[in-house]
Amino acid sequence: MSKVLIVDDSESIVSFLRMVLESEHYEVDTAADGIEGLAKFALLHALRADPATEAVPVIMLTSGDPHDPDHIVRDPQPDAFVKKSADLGPLLTEVREALIRRR
């Protein structure tokens, strides 16, 4: 079973995504502590800098445009940006593909 970590400042989004991903047979850990956008990139940088976690796939949900230049110019990059939406298809596709790419 693949493991997924959900981090979001909205407890309801975290709970909902946990339910969805568990129904897709993922093991889910969560964090809902009000991390701001910049701190999320700091977390990503820390994950990529540590040999123990550098291969962990990271998918960032955004309420804005996933192709926003402000997202694209950051280094390191997550594996994908996905727009928050009621349609969970793109998110589930990115989770599956990211886990396959990072194996």
C-alpha positions, 0 to 999 in steps of 0.5 A: 500500500502506498503512503500519502501525506496531506497537508492543508490549512483547511481541516475539512479539505484534509478530512475529505481528501483522507476519505477519498484517498483511503477509498482508493487504498492509500495509507494516509497521514495528514497535517492541518496546521495552517501552513502558508504558501511560502512555508509549503515551499520551505517544506518541499525544499526540506524534503528534497534536501534530505536523502531519506525523503528526496524521492517522496512525491509531492503534489500541491493543490492550489486554488489559483492557476496551477500554471501561475509563473509564481509557482513555476519559478520556484525551486525545487518543484513539486511533482505536480500542481493540481487545481482544487476542484470538485472533480477529483479525477485530476488529483487521483491521476497525479497521485497515481502517476507521481507514485509510479514516477518516484518508484 
